[in-house]
């Protein structure tokens, strides 16, 4: 797979449909870091990149699209479908929470709330696909999705990214796969996961993807039961660290106090990796952090 070419094509294809998100320098203790605020993307997460790339590169059937999601992917898929004029059915687990469910419903999509976790929503989405012929947009384990997410890192380099190391939060692995596909071999990419939802960490420890239990403050965005095959193919041998829920919430609150950016816990996960000491840079190592989700529960504006 020529990932660089896939991401270049995705960037050209999605231009005009996704936002160019801002970057900022912040001071963490005595270290200046580069931060990209991807949470100001359409619907509040990087997921719009993969959703638009998927729809713009496909022949969408009359039945429209279907997606399973912890919330953010569903909102992005629903937004992209509405923008391009396609019907959408989105399946989310109960843990998605009222804020993300309302965001999906406001797009005009049909939102199906499923008892259980992401895996349960995915099973029902697959059943809907088989019954209706709708096109499935996978949240993280599909080439157009990963290439779309990779445009975030291509864009960041175009904005002058100077870091040696980039910290990225991981759920099912679409975002970190995009980072590795674009930056791999030129910059160090470090995966940061919650201790209570760590599918990539488990895969690296076990020599391949395995099912993991899912819980904690970031479960509705990072709660994949098993890391995707594309991510696994790109991630073998990389460094992955885990952080506590307490560390995630502390990073979330720090972002608000310091930069007036209120994000969901999952959006602060990568920063928690640095602030908690789970990842310890070498002296002189230049570090960047991607902030990636802006849909906390409860929704601050109702």
Secondary structure, DSSP 8 states (H G I E B T S, - for coil): --HHHHHHHHHHHHBTTB----EEEEEETTEEEEEEEGGGSGGGBTHHHHHHHHHHTS---TT-EEEEESSHHHHHHHHHHHHHT--EEEEEEGGGHHHHHHHHHHTT-EEEEESS-HHHHHHHHHHHHHHH--EE--SSSSHHHHHHHHHHHHHHHHTT---SEEEEE-SSSHHHHHHHHHHTTTSEEEEEEETTB-HHHHHHHHTS-------STTHHHH--SS--HHHHHHHTT-EEEEE-HHHHHHHHHHHHHHH-----GGGGHHHHHHHTSSS---TT--EEEEE-B---SS-TT-
